[in-house]
Amino acid sequence: MTHHCSAQLEGNLIQITESGPLRLAVTFAIRVGDSGKSTLTQTISLDVASPMLRFRTHVDWHENRRILKAEFPLDVLTDRALFETQFGTVNRPTHSNTSWDAGKKARAEIANHRGSRH
């Protein structure tokens, strides 16, 4: 049985789009950018047996010379991280113990095509 409800938060629509025994999904739509014409619609879902939170995002972009970035601040305690690239994976330590690590020279930007695992 699926229940639908919505709430208005500062002019943005928030709606529970799935609420069943196996999945919960919340969808929201917001206006982004300076023109007021661009919209971002995002559905966040969680399956009952999955450790993963899924984000499905659609952006209708009408901005000039503007970039849209996504940021997910994390507080993860682990000694290694696995990054996927187009040629395979890179397993790197999350601590700094060499001069290259300390200066962040070796990994200022990390190729991460599909996601990270820790």
N, C-alpha and C positions, 0 to 999 in steps of 0.2 A: 504494500500500500504506500503510495507516494503522497506526501503532503506538500503543498506549495504555500509559502508565505513570503512576504516581502516587507522591507522596511526602507524608509527614506533617511539617508544619512548625508546631510549637507548637500542636498540636491542630487545625490547619486542613488541608483536603484540597487538594492541588495535583495537576493531572492534565493531561497532554498529550492534547488531544482531537482534534487533526488534525495529521498529519505526512506530508504528501504532497509531490509534486514542485511543486505550485503554492501551497500554503498551510501555514503552521504556526500552530496555535492552542493556547493554554494556558488552562485554566479552573481557578479556585480558588474555594472557598467558605469564608467566615469568619463568625463570630458577631460582631455589633457591638451597641453600646448597653449601657445599664446593666442591663437586665432579663435579658440572656442569651438572649432569645427571638428577637431580630431577626437575620436573616442577609443577607449580601451575597454574591451569586454573580457573578463577573466572568469573561468570556472575552476574552482579548487575542489578536488574530490579525494576521498579516502575510502579505500576498500577494506572490508572487515579483516582480511587475513594478510594485508600488505603493510610492510613497514614504510612504504613510500607515500608521500603526499604528492598528488599530481596537479600540475598547473597547465591549463589549456588557455592560451591567450590569443585574442584577435584584436588587431589594431587597425583602425581606419584613419590613416595619417594624412593630414592636409596642412602640414607645416613646411616652411622653407628654411633651409639652413639650420635645422634643429635636429638633434639626435635624441632618441629615446633609449634609456638604459634601464636594465632591471638589476636590482640589488637584493640579495638575500643574506643579511647579516647572520652569521652562525656563531655559536659558542660550542665548539666540538673539542673534546679532549681525546687526542690520539697521537701516536708517534709517527705514523706514516699516512700518506694519501695517495690514491691511485687516480691518475688523470687519463682520460681517453683522448686519443688523437686519430688522425686519418690513417696512420700507419701502425697502430697498436696502442699500447698503454705505457705510461711512465709512472713508476712507483718512486715517490720522493719522501724524504723525511720532513716532518712539520716543524722540527726544531732547528736551530742554527748552531753548528759546531765547527765550521770552517770559515775562513775569511770570505770565501765566495757566498756562503750562506748568510753570514752576518751582514754583509753589504747588500744583500738581495740582488747581487749582480747576476747570479745564475738563473733566477726565476722571477724577474720583475713582472713579466707577464707569462702566463702559463696557457699553452694551447689546451683547450678543454672542450672538445666538440660535442660530446654527448652527456657528460656529467662526471662527477667525482664520487669516489668511494673511499671510505675510511674504515 
